[in-house]
Amino acid sequence: MHFTSEQRLDDGVLEREFTLGEIPGILWTPASASASASASAPVPLILLGHPPLGLRKMYPRLVARARHSAAEGFATATIELPGSGDRPRLPAAEQARADLRRAMEAGEPVSDEMVDALILPLVEKAVPEWQAALDALLSLPEIGGPVGYSGGVISIGIRLAVVEPRIVAAGFFAGSFVPRAMFEEARQVTIPLHVLLQWDDEGNDRQAALDLFDAFGSKEKSLHANMGGHTGVPQFAGEDAAQFFTRHLK
Amino acid sequence: MHFTSEQRLDDGVLEREFTLGEIPGILWTPASASASASASAPVPLILLGHPPLGLRKMYPRLVARARHSAAEGFATATIELPGSGDRPRLPAAEQARADLRRAMEAGEPVSDEMVDALILPLVEKAVPEWQAALDALLSLPEIGGPVGYSGGVISIGIRLAVVEPRIVAAGFFAGSFVPRAMFEEARQVTIPLHVLLQWDDEGNDRQAALDLFDAFGSKEKSLHANMGGHTGVPQFAGEDAAQFFTRHLK
């Protein structure tokens, strides 16, 4: 992990860009956190998931989440997804996305095969990368634990919650296509979950989201459904999610 | 409205029992609230709904909700429901409850007619009483507004939200039988709503609860579903509900 740039935001949050091999990422730490382990206690970490639109495009929303989390005493970090941003394209995923877009524009049903082709390779490739990022982040003296995962492609979050024991709580956004196989995998998730659903999400099958919530094996899971479309998550929903992480990571 | 008893709880909350005609009730005001209007600003009010089991039986849960609300600066009040506690029984409702219990114990379906017979007369009789209580409570110098309604028989809450303009926000518990007619009435509700659902509520039809949430006409409505049965609402769900009222009543 190599830091490539560093800046203090106006609220004192330290933003550092890094590369992990070929993968770019960003780490935000609260003003209070210090790289000198003796100066302050290491802080918990939340991994910030995001849709595969590229870190640059997602930056405004990511930095807003990072600032809110920093105010609660959390470090946050994110990495570029495979095939997004400046990373090499994944031809199969590009094809799957084009097929899916064409079907939706033509008003045709989105088949299970299209969803599988779009999501499953992304999960397979991304999850080990997030785990490698976690190794590197947890080796920094200012980052302690526990670790949470928040948002982004829900199937990546599900797989991470199943395979990565260092993640102890997850906030999911039920707003993306979910392969059928992930419903089975969801039964193996046992960590506390906080699931956001936009009730009128135009690109999302509400019943599928409710079925997925039902499938999670976690003893503590909460579904917070709010009005509005995919990008209309109300501000108070973010505050409820922050409280969820405060309950489980502090 | 006549106060019949008064005591300070250990956290400074003032608990006063009252009667409104033949109807017993309880009013809780925060330690800071004063009957001398000049001494402190009047506080917002939350009406505490409850199931028709009698105020005496419900007291422990009601006083816990009242203390939490008082800590947030809210007065709370509740009245005995028609046919409950020491109030005269309603023979038709008793019959309906017996029929319904018999059907459930026999594993038979609960018919729409049984639910209507149980709930609709209760709504018809209770709602004007809660409105009369609101008149009396808002005439006290220490009680200002705005007014919220929280919990209890959801059909009473729906009707109150439709007919009582002084109620500006409501927290509902989707855990009781709901007459079909109330789904239509739900479309007329326009105030902000916070709806709690216990995902595994043994006495509750989950799909009906989701349909009811969908039916509400409110532009701002949130569904918070948590694991567990009817009485297993987690403590953090109460905290989220408290924040909802803080957003809308302050």
HADDOCK unambig.tbl for C-alpha pairs under 7 A between the chains (distance, minus, plus):
assign (segid A and resid 219 and name CA) (segid B and resid 227 and name CA) 6.93 0.50 0.50
assign (segid A and resid 220 and name CA) (segid B and resid 227 and name CA) 6.20 0.50 0.50
assign (segid A and resid 221 and name CA) (segid B and resid 226 and name CA) 6.11 0.50 0.50
assign (segid A and resid 221 and name CA) (segid B and resid 227 and name CA) 6.18 0.50 0.50
assign (segid A and resid 222 and name CA) (segid B and resid 224 and name CA) 6.69 0.50 0.50
assign (segid A and resid 222 and name CA) (segid B and resid 225 and name CA) 5.39 0.50 0.50
assign (segid A and resid 222 and name CA) (segid B and resid 226 and name CA) 4.61 0.50 0.50
assign (segid A and resid 222 and name CA) (segid B and resid 227 and name CA) 6.90 0.50 0.50
assign (segid A and resid 223 and name CA) (segid B and resid 224 and name CA) 5.56 0.50 0.50
assign (segid A and resid 223 and name CA) (segid B and resid 225 and name CA) 4.89 0.50 0.50
assign (segid A and resid 223 and name CA) (segid B and resid 226 and name CA) 6.63 0.50 0.50
assign (segid A and resid 224 and name CA) (segid B and resid 222 and name CA) 6.68 0.50 0.50
assign (segid A and resid 224 and name CA) (segid B and resid 223 and name CA) 5.55 0.50 0.50
assign (segid A and resid 224 and name CA) (segid B and resid 224 and name CA) 4.65 0.50 0.50
assign (segid A and resid 224 and name CA) (segid B and resid 225 and name CA) 6.55 0.50 0.50
assign (segid A and resid 225 and name CA) (segid B and resid 222 and name CA) 5.39 0.50 0.50
assign (segid A and resid 225 and name CA) (segid B and resid 223 and name CA) 4.88 0.50 0.50
assign (segid A and resid 225 and name CA) (segid B and resid 224 and name CA) 6.55 0.50 0.50
assign (segid A and resid 226 and name CA) (segid B and resid 221 and name CA) 6.12 0.50 0.50
assign (segid A and resid 226 and name CA) (segid B and resid 222 and name CA) 4.61 0.50 0.50
assign (segid A and resid 226 and name CA) (segid B and resid 223 and name CA) 6.62 0.50 0.50
assign (segid A and resid 227 and name CA) (segid B and resid 219 and name CA) 6.96 0.50 0.50
assign (segid A and resid 227 and name CA) (segid B and resid 220 and name CA) 6.21 0.50 0.50
assign (segid A and resid 227 and name CA) (segid B and resid 221 and name CA) 6.18 0.50 0.50
assign (segid A and resid 227 and name CA) (segid B and resid 222 and name CA) 6.90 0.50 0.50
assign (segid A and resid 240 and name CA) (segid B and resid 240 and name CA) 6.79 0.50 0.50
